[in-house]
């Protein structure tokens, strides 16, 4: 079956082992919580990304992780690596859903990540392949929680959109106008997309809204900050003072 799109799940990542310029193993839980157990590391090749598939270096079903977040307006959202030994060794890893599902249960990152007042789709992206024949080919969409406040004119909607990872918090959402039929928004679930809300009688007015990432950034939506604090207190051996005091994540 031809891969038309790749869905990615966000998780925290702390690199515990480097195997090559692009291959490493990471913990998705702060390693101090699990005694730095190497058995619980997740293997990943940071070169197996959508951009590599677009350039023909790998097949689309070989993708393991989304592209790096960089200065390119249409960049990915991963902040780990991408090259070692100089790459970043802690950050956000957006694992391909298909790869996440193949991981052993004991190392498969928790999804959605714990400690966030949010829905699962706020930690998801979807990328359409260039050769899919889809008008959205090559575009990357991030999931947000949103509520339609007013419909029209036409396919426009005035929408409240929450920052990712914060939809169940007391934060004030952003109110913006979007054309829900445009390429700025992923297709509706009835049309094989991931967006749940829509204009019209009987359509859902609150739920997932997947926005083209450059558009989302341009209207003030931020990338999720991963990794989050874990509540772990770590001290040097023989010391009574704390070396690190990680804040406890918000509940909800």
Secondary structure, DSSP 4 states (H G I P E B T S, - for coil): ----EEEEEEEEEEEEEE-SSSEEEEESS-GGGGTT-GGGPEEEETT-SHHHHHTTSS-GGG--BPPBP-SSTT--SB-SBSSTTTSBSEEEEEEEHHHHHHS-TTTSPPSSPTT-SS-GGGGEEEEE-GGG--TTTT-EEEEEEEEEEEE-STTEEEEEEPPTT-TTSSPPPEEEEEETTSTTBPPBGGGTSSB---SSTT---EEEEEEEHHHHHHTTPPPP--SPP---EE--TT--S-SEEPPPPPP-
